[in-house]
Amino acid sequence: MLPIGGEAPDFELPDQHGRLVKLSQFKGRCVVLFFYPRDFSPGCTREACLFRDAYLDLSRQGIVVVGVSRDPPPRHASFASRHGLPYYLLSDTDGRVCRAYGASRFLGILTWRITYVIDKDGTIRHAKSSMFDVEGHVREAIEALRRAGCLNDK
């Protein structure tokens, strides 16, 4: 995993619609960046839907949610459509970004499940790595957003 307090490496990947998205385009906004193994798998679907359920409150405060896996854009588009996912799903088919963020491989085959909270200046404020604590990824990201001053519960 990347260290807390370090700068989040910039990258550019296609989203579920094939449009290129750059992390640096969100400078000035807080970002939840989560890496997950595979679209449609039970744990990944649960995690994606939990972020979906929190998305309205997060987006109203300018927070960006971005999911990354090695699945191609058409698979992301189908996943997003089936589950009503309103945020970016980025396709890292060659694994370059997953490697840069320490999410390259679990058991040699799957992308590791890691969630980062990045503040408005591009600094990593929180990181969680756990393949199986799906709910914890979302819960801890929301707590980290509060601590970072990104989320106001008023």
C-alpha positions as CSV (number, residue, x, y, z in Angstrom):
1,M,0.0,0.0,0.0
2,L,1.0,3.6,-0.4
3,P,1.9,5.5,2.8
4,I,-0.5,7.8,4.6
5,G,0.7,11.4,4.0
6,G,2.2,10.6,0.7
7,E,1.1,12.0,-2.6
8,A,-1.4,9.9,-4.7
9,P,0.3,9.1,-8.0
10,D,-1.5,10.6,-11.0
11,F,-2.9,8.2,-13.6
12,E,-5.2,8.2,-16.6
13,L,-7.6,5.3,-17.4
14,P,-10.7,4.8,-19.4
15,D,-14.0,4.7,-17.5
16,Q,-17.0,2.5,-18.2
17,H,-18.0,4.7,-21.2
18,G,-14.5,4.6,-22.7
19,R,-13.7,8.2,-21.7
20,L,-10.3,8.9,-20.2
21,V,-10.3,10.0,-16.6
22,K,-7.3,11.5,-14.9
23,L,-6.9,11.5,-11.1
24,S,-5.4,15.0,-11.2
25,Q,-8.6,16.4,-12.8
26,F,-10.1,16.1,-9.3
27,K,-7.5,18.3,-7.6
28,G,-9.4,20.5,-5.1
29,R,-11.9,17.7,-4.3
30,C,-11.6,14.8,-2.0
31,V,-11.5,11.4,-3.7
32,V,-12.4,7.9,-2.5
33,L,-10.3,5.6,-4.7
34,F,-11.1,1.9,-4.3
35,F,-9.4,-1.0,-6.0
36,Y,-11.4,-4.2,-6.3
37,P,-10.9,-7.7,-7.8
38,R,-13.7,-8.2,-10.3
39,D,-17.1,-6.9,-11.5
40,F,-20.1,-9.1,-10.6
41,S,-18.3,-11.2,-7.9
42,P,-20.3,-11.3,-4.7
43,G,-17.9,-9.2,-2.5
44,C,-17.2,-6.7,-5.2
45,T,-20.9,-6.3,-5.9
46,R,-21.5,-5.7,-2.2
47,E,-18.7,-3.1,-2.0
48,A,-19.8,-1.3,-5.1
49,C,-23.4,-1.2,-3.9
50,L,-22.4,0.1,-0.5
51,F,-20.4,2.9,-2.2
52,R,-23.5,3.5,-4.4
53,D,-25.7,3.9,-1.3
54,A,-23.3,6.4,0.2
55,Y,-22.7,8.2,-3.1
56,L,-25.5,10.8,-3.0
57,D,-24.4,12.2,0.4
58,L,-20.7,12.2,-0.7
59,S,-21.3,13.8,-4.1
60,R,-23.4,16.5,-2.6
61,Q,-20.3,17.6,-0.8
62,G,-18.1,17.4,-3.9
63,I,-16.5,14.1,-3.0
64,V,-15.5,11.9,-6.0
65,V,-15.9,8.1,-5.9
66,V,-13.7,6.1,-8.3
67,G,-13.6,2.3,-8.5
68,V,-10.7,0.5,-10.3
69,S,-10.3,-3.0,-11.5
70,R,-8.7,-4.9,-14.4
71,D,-12.1,-5.5,-16.1
72,P,-12.5,-3.8,-19.5
73,P,-14.9,-0.8,-20.0
74,P,-17.8,-2.8,-21.5
75,R,-17.8,-5.1,-18.5
76,H,-17.7,-2.1,-16.2
77,A,-20.6,-0.5,-18.2
78,S,-22.7,-3.7,-17.7
79,F,-21.8,-3.9,-14.0
80,A,-22.7,-0.2,-13.5
81,S,-26.0,-0.5,-15.4
82,R,-27.1,-3.6,-13.6
83,H,-26.4,-2.2,-10.1
84,G,-27.1,1.5,-10.7
85,L,-23.6,2.6,-10.0
86,P,-23.4,6.4,-10.5
87,Y,-19.6,6.8,-10.1
88,Y,-16.6,6.2,-12.2
89,L,-15.4,2.6,-12.8
90,L,-12.0,2.7,-14.4
91,S,-10.4,0.0,-16.4
92,D,-6.8,-0.9,-15.7
93,T,-6.5,-3.9,-18.0
94,D,-2.6,-4.0,-18.0
95,G,-2.5,-3.6,-14.2
96,R,-0.1,-0.6,-14.3
97,V,-2.2,1.6,-11.9
98,C,-3.0,-1.4,-9.6
99,R,0.8,-2.0,-9.3
100,A,1.5,1.7,-8.6
101,Y,-1.1,1.6,-5.8
102,G,0.0,-1.7,-4.3
103,A,-3.2,-3.5,-5.4
104,S,-1.6,-5.7,-8.1
105,R,-2.4,-9.3,-7.2
106,F,-4.0,-11.4,-4.5
107,L,-3.1,-15.1,-4.7
108,G,-1.4,-14.2,-8.0
109,I,-4.7,-13.8,-9.9
110,L,-7.0,-11.0,-8.5
111,T,-6.6,-7.3,-7.9
112,W,-6.2,-6.6,-4.2
113,R,-9.0,-4.8,-2.4
114,I,-7.6,-1.5,-1.2
115,T,-9.4,1.8,-0.5
116,Y,-7.7,5.2,-0.4
117,V,-9.1,8.5,0.7
118,I,-7.3,11.4,-1.0
119,D,-7.7,14.9,0.2
120,K,-8.1,18.1,-1.9
121,D,-4.4,18.5,-2.3
122,G,-3.8,15.0,-3.6
123,T,-2.4,13.6,-0.3
124,I,-3.4,10.2,0.9
125,R,-5.2,10.5,4.2
126,H,-6.4,6.9,4.7
127,A,-5.7,3.5,3.3
128,K,-7.4,0.2,4.0
129,S,-6.4,-3.2,2.7
130,S,-8.6,-6.2,3.3
131,M,-9.9,-8.7,0.8
132,F,-12.8,-9.7,3.0
133,D,-13.9,-6.7,5.2
134,V,-16.0,-5.2,2.4
135,E,-18.3,-3.2,4.7
136,G,-15.2,-1.9,6.6
137,H,-13.8,-0.3,3.4
138,V,-16.9,1.9,3.0
139,R,-17.4,2.7,6.7
140,E,-13.7,3.5,7.2
141,A,-13.6,5.7,4.1
142,I,-16.5,7.7,5.4
143,E,-14.9,8.1,8.8
144,A,-11.6,9.2,7.1
145,L,-13.4,11.7,5.0
146,R,-14.8,13.3,8.2
147,R,-11.4,13.4,9.8
148,A,-9.9,15.0,6.7
149,G,-12.6,17.7,6.7
150,C,-14.1,16.5,3.5
151,L,-17.4,15.4,4.9
152,N,-19.7,17.6,6.9
153,D,-22.7,15.8,8.5
154,K,-24.8,19.0,8.9
